[in-house]
């Protein structure tokens, strides 16, 4: 049996798994089978400056998990850069 690295998503991710793992995103598949996700919140100035995406796409669920994880990490980094109120 081949072991999966900790940074590798499981090979059998479902749309439901993605939605659970990334609750800030609306995730769906197109009629061609591509995965799409839209961030359903307004971007803050810090997120905009950090080049966070509002909509992303990928070829499969595993790639989408990686893309959304990277986007979530960018958002967290941007949040730390925001000035306090």
N, C-alpha and C positions, 0 to 999 in steps of 0.2 A: 504494500500500500504506500502511495506517495503522500508524504506529509505536506500540509499547507503551511506556508510562512504566515506569521501573525499579521503581516501587512497585506496579505492576499485575501480578497473576498471569496466566499465559498462559490463553487462552480454552479451551484443550483439555486441562485438567488431568484426570487419571484418578485413580481410587481408589488405584492403585499409586503414583502420583506423590505423593499426599498422605501415604501411609504412609511413603514414603521420606523426605520432607521433614520429617515430624513423628514421629520414632521413639518418643517417650514416650507416644504416644496410640494407642488402639485405635479405628480408624475404619471405619465401615460405612454402608451405605445401607439405609433402611427399605423396607418393601413399598410405601410411597407415593412413594418416590424422594428423600426428604429424606436429607441427610447428617448423621450423628451421630458424635461422638467422645467417648471417655472416657479421662481421664488415669489410667493404671494404677499410680500410686504414691500413697503416703499424702501428704497435704498437710502441709507444715511449718507451724509457728505463723506464721512470716512470710508464707508463701503464703496462709494462711487470712486473716490480717489485711489482705493486699493484695487480698482478694476474688478470688483465682484460682478458676477453675471446675474442677469434676471432670468434668462432662458438658456438652457444647455441641451445638447443632444449627444447620443452615443449609439454605437452599433448593437450593444447588448447590455444586459443587467449588470454584469460584473464591471464593465467600463463605466456605466452610469454610477454605480456605487463609488468608484474611484473619483470620478468627476465631482460628485456631490460632496464627498468627504473633503476634497481639496477646496471646494467653494466654502464649505462650512468652516474650514480652518482659516481661510482668508477673512471671512466675516468676523471670526473671533479675534484675529489679529487686528482688524480694523476697529473693532469695539474697544480694544485696549488703547487705541490711539485717540479716541474721542475725548474732547475736554469734558471735565466734570461740570454739571449744571451749576 
